[in-house]
Amino acid sequence: MIELNGITKVYRTGSQSLEALRGISLKIRKGEFISIMGPSGSGKSTLMNIIGCLDTPTAGEYVLDSDNVAGLTFDQLAAARNRKLGFVFQNFNLLPYATAWENVELPMLFDGKSGRKRRERVTELLNAVGLYDWRDHRPSELSGGQQQRIALARALANNPPILLADEPTGNLDSRSGEEILAILTDLWKEGKTIVMVTHNDRIATRSERIVRLFDGQVI
Amino acid sequence: MNLTLPRFFWSEYRKRRKKASLITFALFWGTLSILLLMAFGQGLTTQFSISFSGLGETLIMVYGGQTSLEFEGLPKGRQISLYPEDVDYLKERIPEIMRIAPESYSTLQVSANGKEVNRTVHGTTAEFGVMRTQIPQLGGRFINADDVAAGRKVAFIGWKVAADLFGGEDAVGKPTVINRIPFTVIGVLKKKIQDSMYQGPDADQIYLPFYAYRQIDNRRRLNQIHIQPYDAEQSKLIESRIRTLLGRKYRFNPDDRYAMSFWNTIENNKEGMAVFKGIRIFLGIIGALTLLIGAVGVTNLMYAVAKERTKEIGIKLAIGARRRVIVEQFFLETFFVFAKGTFWGFITAFNIVHLIRLAPINYDSFGIEAYLLRPEFSLQIFIVYMAVLSILVFLSGIFPALRASRSNPIESLRYE
């Protein structure tokens, strides 16, 4: 499903360059739940961004669902993010002026789904995360845990096979964090591929496999 | 585009209402300026056109002259005159002529109703009436072909002549004496605006059937010949043919510009219209520049919006928005900002024009107010305005939209 071969990412600022990833090779099978761990600056988020098609590698090959990502255009990458990948960010990244309903609806709008399909799917997802009654509330009117559940519902809007979670419990209290982890675990059991970045060993133990990074390399 | 996106926009727009209000005012003012300036320019053109057509539409007047070149052994300085037979001579030989009429005139004593005045009296034919917009008031008529053929003693008089001689009474059917010969008034000229004339405005003139006039004034030569072409574009061709034909007949060099002269109202009108078109374009440009100030404000606003919403754009890109979606949304927002300001500008301009037209202004006068206070809208103004507006909406929206759509998702997500 996800295959990374010799991925390198170099950031250049003026005459200086920083090698964030150094020849990373990694295979993630369909339905796998993996955690990516490592200290700050080890390249976890950079790797996650490349897996999530938000960024492109400087060198190496990334094959997503048998497509070489290097050959995709900006809009093809956008389509991959929309249909194949669901994102859950540490700071939720919800649109502040949109309601819970509208935030969940947005990926389906970008995919051109009909109003009826959108209504059915948003209702289903908000019920699944237990926030249907909060559908007209804006993010600022919701708790951190509720916002992350809305973000999870949004990530699942187009029913992507892969879910990418970057420190999904990092900004939550332990109870809310546990709720999110429980949902992620359920999704994995239902067949989703989960890739989660964390530096919490206890949380990482919930996954099948742990990939540890240090200084831009898998150790 | 899905209508949910505009809904998102409105909630954002409300937050920037104060910032946007100045820009909205600039757009309002710009729209008001461009529409009013074009409407006043259009009114000026219309008034000029109406005034000019008072003399007649698509009219060429031919006059005799004095030769300035020697020709076939004949000396220069010879008088060239036009004669009644030249009318048929030209009509038969120039197929481009639709109407032609002779005209002779002189100032004569006219009396009626115990009053006596001196007025210019003209002898002409029925076709003159059509060419020179001699429209009679209700109950009257201009002289016709039978009047001319029979040399009837009938007269068509200007409305001022009627007022001078008959006061408020209906002049039609009343007797009048011209140079001691009795005539019957058959029609009075309807009031018209006329800013081009010879021998004074038509309101002060008296027209008689050509052969009846000849009984008063027995000079053979004509003062002028009036011609109306089938196609206004052929006026210069007709002029050239007249010079050639009459040059051959009266033995003068057709290139001798003093042997005969023309008053070509078609060419004059073209020149006048070109000047007014220039004025309209100039006024339109001033208006468009005013609107441009508003448009620059919109561009600045949209750049600010793009910067403010960097994070939002990053989120949208992260969850799968294509570039087109971002561009569309920015254009939609630009359009909304424009629509708000320009709508009220349009309504206000329309009402101002409407109010001015309700004012008691005498457009039939030669007063400056008849030219300056005659604003009017036309389809052309609307099309020009929409074209200018569309270009400005596009230019105001495209650069901020492209910048936003080319954002790097990662950098945008990190923006605080």
Interface residues (C-beta under 8 A of the other chain):
Chain A: N49 G52 L54 D55 F74 D75 A78 A79 R81 N82 R83 F87 F89 N93 L94 L95 P96 Y97 A98 E102 E105 L106 P107 L109 F110 D111 R154 A155 N158
Chain B: N2 T4 L5 R7 F8 S11 E12 K15 K311 E312 G314 I315 K316 L317 A318 I319 G320 A321 R322 R323 R324 V325 P409 I410 L413
